[in-house]
Amino acid sequence: MKASYLLIGSILLAQLSFSQQVERKVYHIPGHENVENGIGYSHAIKVGKTLFIAGTVDGQHDDMEAQIKTIYKYVEDTLKHYGASTADIVKENIYTTDLDEFKKNMGLRKSFYKEGKFPTSTWVQVERLFIPKLKVEIELIAVVE
């Protein structure tokens, strides 16, 4: 029994030690640091080989097509920062205020994923996003070296 407690304690200590060694590599969209800090989030964080990209939006444009283009540009820049590409994306969550309008712009999404290497995806229509004029928000998870 005592040996079991020692083993469990050793495993927990090893996990704690490992978790403290894993570096969090944070990335902010250039020029958006004040917005991210003001709201209280980081655009992207890489922990180990997993890259988490926060829900990305475009608050500059009013139309869905322009917002999608800008979002995927931000994401592409973020991936490049970490030496990654769209092929490294394994999960995509899309939140939109109008799923039918998003479907009309499906070609933009498909062109973002080179060679048809699509990630797992979830698409959800929501009543509203953080800023009222936003029509789409996309968050991603990638696995990178």
N, C-alpha and C positions, 0 to 999 in steps of 0.2 A: 504494500500500500504506500509506504513511504517512498519507494522507488518510482511509483506512478506519479506522485506529486512532484518529485524532482524532475521527472521527464517532462511533465506538463509545464512546469516552471521554466525549464530550459528552452522549450519550444516557444513559449510566450516571450521570453527574453530575447531569443534570436529574432523573432518577428519584429519586436520593438526596435531592436538594433538595426535590422534591415530597413524598416520604414523610415528611420531617421537618416539613413544614408542615401535614400532616393531623392534626387534633386528635382525640384519643381522649376521648370524653365518657362517663365511667363513671357507672353508677347502681347503687346497692345497695338492696335491699328495706328500707324503713324498719324499724329494730329488729333487722335481721339482719346488720348490719355486722360485729359480733364473730364471728359464725358464719362469714361469708364470709372474713374476714381470717384466722380460725383455720385454716380448711381451705386457704385460699390461692387464691381466685378472686373474680371480680367477676360480679355477677348479669347485668349488661348493659353492653355497650360499643358505642358508635356511632362508626364511622370513616367519614368522608365521608357518603355516603347509606345506608350499610349498617349495620343494627342487628343485633348478635349477642346473643341472649338465652340464657344458660347453661341447662343442664338444670335445670328448675324442679321443686321437690318440695314436699310438705306433710308435715312431720314431726309435726304436731299430731294428726292423725286416723288411725284404724286402718283405716277402710273405703275402698274404691276410689272410691265416689261422692263422698264428702267430699274426698278428696285431689284428684280431678279439678276439683271446683268451686273449691277453694282455689288450685290451680295456675293455672287460667285467670283467677282474680281477680288474682293477682300479675302475670300477664302483661299483663292489661288495664291495670293501674296503671302498669306499666313503659312500655307503648305510649303512654299518656296523657302520661307524663313527657316523652317525646320528641315530643309533638304528632302521634302516629301512631294508627292504628286497626287492627283485625283485617284490613281490606282491604289493608294494607301488608305483611302476612306472605306471604312467597314460599316458605318451606320450614319444615316441621315434622317433627321426629324424635320418635317416641314409644317409650319403653322401658318395658316392663311385665313384672311377674313372672307375670302371668296374662292372656294375650291374650283368652281367652274371656270373662273377667270384664270386661275393658276393652270388648269389643264390646257387652256388655249395657248399658253406659253411653254408647253411641254418641250418643244424643240430646243429652247434655251437650256433647260436642265439637261437634256440628253446630250447636247453638244459639249457641255462642261465635262462629262465623263468620257474620256478618250477611249476609243476602241470598244465602246459599249460595256465597259467594266463597271457595272452599277453596284452600289452598296445596298445593304438592306435598308429599307425606307419605311417611314411612317408619315402619313399625311393627315393633318387634322385641320378642320375648319373651326375657327374660334370667333367669338363675338368681337373681340378687340385685342390689339397688341399694345405694348407699353406706350407708344406715341400714337395718338388717334389716326394720323394719316398713313401709318404703316399698313401695308397690305400683305406682307409676307416676312417671315422670320425663319431662318434655317440654322440648325445646329448639327454639328458633326462629330464623329469620333473616327480617328485614324490610328493605324498601327504603323509606326515608322522606326527606322534604325537609329 
